[in-house]
Amino acid sequence: MIEIKNLYKSFEDKEVLKDINTTFRDGITNLIIGQSGSGKTVLMKNLVGLLAPTSGQVLYDGRDFVQMSKQEKVSMRREMGMIFQSAALFDSLTVLENVMFPLDMFSSMTLRDRQRRARECLARVNLVDADPKYPGEISGGMQKRVAIARAIALNPKYLFCDEPNSGLDPKTSLVIDELLHSITHEYNMTTIINTHDMNSVMGIGENIIFICEGRKEWQGVSADIMHSSNKRLIDFIFASDLLKEMRQLALKNEE
């Protein structure tokens, strides 16, 4: 579990995050949503240590990441898996070598065991025969699955995903969502997904934090959104007139 307490982040005289308090729970998909410039990317960067908060706490199972020493943070990051918006695979490495990369860096396993573990992770994301290929030889959706395999290679307790469906078609996005959702439950990870994808929000949003103008505006589950009275949330989720009409019709049919 990750807890954020009284988190503020400023850049010179601009306050980007303002008194964020929330909890990201184990074994479920936690989503951060909000408009561009709302502060959600800055929030995630504070969570993983790419940025330091101006004040406040980021607690990993009660351990304050902000107050840790450099060595403690390095050790802590070994418990984290990261999936980047662009997949961020190494073009010069094969699919198998990409998944082995964190194992090569942080584990003391033998080469044979590292290869075995990498193949297990690739099998988990349904890429059994992709070992010898290079990232440029596979589709964008397959690249994202390789990135997921790499992210879980070290059995992380915490998984961070920055716009994992960016650049993917709707069908492939659903595959990635289901994969992240099932892996989260299977490994009981604390998964945090930064997303603009409303299909993800409604499909796998087990704990959703809506950030607006640097503040936590709303928190709940996907089923709560349809009936929410929070105007900012509704305007964000149902941005178009057509979606607003569909929501009104759905609510009317429930009466």
N, C-alpha and C positions, 0 to 999 in steps of 0.2 A: 504494500500500500504506500502511496505517495501523498503526503499532506502539504499543502501550501498555506502558510499563515502570514497574513499582513504583508503580502509581497508588493513592493514598489520598484519600479525601474524608470530612471530618467536618463536622458542624453542631454548633457548641458542643462539648459533651462526648459527642456520639453519633457513632461511627465507622460510616459507611454503606458505603464501599468500602474494602477491605482488601487491599493488595498485589496489584492486578490486573496480570497480565502476559499479553498475547495479541497476535495479529497478525490483521488483516483484510486479505485478499488481493484483488488486482485481478481483474476479470473474472468474479467469482463472487458468489453471494448469501450474505452473511455474516449469520447470525441471532443475536440475543441473546434468550435465553429465561430465564424464572424466575418464581417466584410474585410476587404483588403485595407490595411492600415489600422485595423481595430486593436492590434497588439497580440494576436494569437501566436504568430511566429516568434515574437520576442519572448512570449511566455514559455514556449517550448525550448528556446535556446537557454533560458534561465534554468529550466529543469535539468538539462544535460550538461550544464557548465560551460557552454559556449559564450554565455554572458553571465556576469555577476550582478545580482540584484542590488539596487541602491539600499534597500533594507528589507527585512522579512526573513522567513525560514522556508527551506525546501527539505522536508523530512522524508527519508527513505526508511520505512519501517522504524521510525523513531530517530534515525540518525540524520543530523543536520548537515546536508551536503555543503551548504554555504560556509560552515565553520571548519570543514575538514582541511587537513594539511594537503599539500600537493601530492604526496605519496598515497594518502588515503583516498584522494579523488581518483588517482590512477587505478587503484585497486577496485574502487566503486564502479568505475566505467567498465570493468570486466564483467559486471553483472548486467550491463545494458546492451541491447541490440538496437541497431539503427537502420531504418529504411529511408533513403533519401528520395526526393521528388524525381530525380533523373535516373534512379537506380544506382548510379555512381559505380558501375563495374569497371574493372581495369581491362581496357581493350586488348592489351598485349597478353593477357592471361586467358586460359581456357575457362569454361564454365566450372569445371572441377577445381581448378586452381583458384578461381575467385572465391568459391565457397570455403576452400581450405585456408584462405588468407588469414582470418582471425585465429584459426587453430595454429598456423605457423608462427604467428606473432605472440600468442598468449598461452599456449598449452605446452606441456612437456610430453605429449603423446608421440609415439613412434610414427614414422612416415606412413606405414601401413594402417595404423589406427586412425591417423588423420584422414587418409583417403577413404577409409571405411565410414567414418563419421560424416564426411562431406557427401558421400553417396547416399547415406541414410537420409540426410536433409533434402537432397535433391529428389529422392523417392517420395518424401513427404509432400513435396510441392508438385508431384507428378511430372518430373523431368528425368526419368530414368535413363534415357538414351542421349542426353545432351552433354555428357561429360567432355568429349573432345572438341566441342564447338567453341567458337569465339563469340563474344557479345554481338559483333557486327553480323553474325550469321544467323541470329535468332530474332524473333519478333519482339516488339516492345513489351507485350504481355509476358512473354517468356523471360525477358530480362528482369521484370519486376519479381517474378517467381524465383529467379536466381538470387535476387537481392534478399528476398525473404529467407531462402535457404541459408544464405550467408549470415543473416542476422540471428538465426536461431542455432547456429553451429556450436556456440559455447553454452547452450542452455541458459539463456539470460533470464533473470527474474523480471526485468523491465524491458519492454519493447516500445520504441518510439518510431512513428511513421509520419513523415512529412509529405502530405499530398500524394499518397501511394497510387492514386488513380489518375494522376495528371498525365494527359496525352493519350489515354486509353479510350477505346470505344466502349459504349455502355455495357455490352455483353461481357467483355473482358474485365471491366471494372467490377461487375458482379462476381466474377470468379475470384478476383483478388480479395474482395470483401469477405466472401465466404471462407476463403483460405485463412485470412487473418483472424476471423471470428473463431473458426474451429481450432486453430493452433493456440489461440489465447486460452480457450477452455481446456484444451488437452494438456497444456503445460502449466496452467494456473498462473499465467503471467499477468503483470500489470501493463496492459497495452494502452498507449495513448496515441491517438490518430488526429493529426491536424488536417482538416479537409474542407473543401468547398462543395463536395459532391453530395447533393441532397438525397440521392439514392442510398448513399452510405448512411446518412443521418437517419433516414426512415427505416433502413434495412437492418443495420447492426448497431444502432445507437442505444447501448445499454446504460450509458451514463454520459450525458451531453452537457458541456459547458459552453454557453453562448457569451462571447466577449464583445462588448460594444464600447467604443471610445475608451479603451483601457480598463474597463471595469467588468466584473462578472455580472452580467445583466440577468441571466436565467440559468437554472440547472435542473435537469430532469431526464426522463427517458423518452424515447421516440413516440411512445403511445400518448404522452402528455401534450405533445406539440399541437395536435389538431384542436384540442380544447383549451389551449392556453389563452389567457387574457392579456399577455404581454405584447403590446402593439409592436415594439421594436423587433421582437422575435418573429412575429407573424409577418411583418413587412419584409424581413430578411428571407424567411423560408418560402413564403408564397409571394415572390417578388412580382410576378406578372399578373395582369388582370385575369387571365385564364385560370391560373392556379388559385387565385383568390375565389373565383366563381366556383371552382371545383370543391374547394374547402367548404364554402357556404352551402353548396348542394349536399355534400356529405353530412354536414351537421344537421341540415334540415331533414334528411332521410332517417337520421337517428331519433328524431323527435317522435 
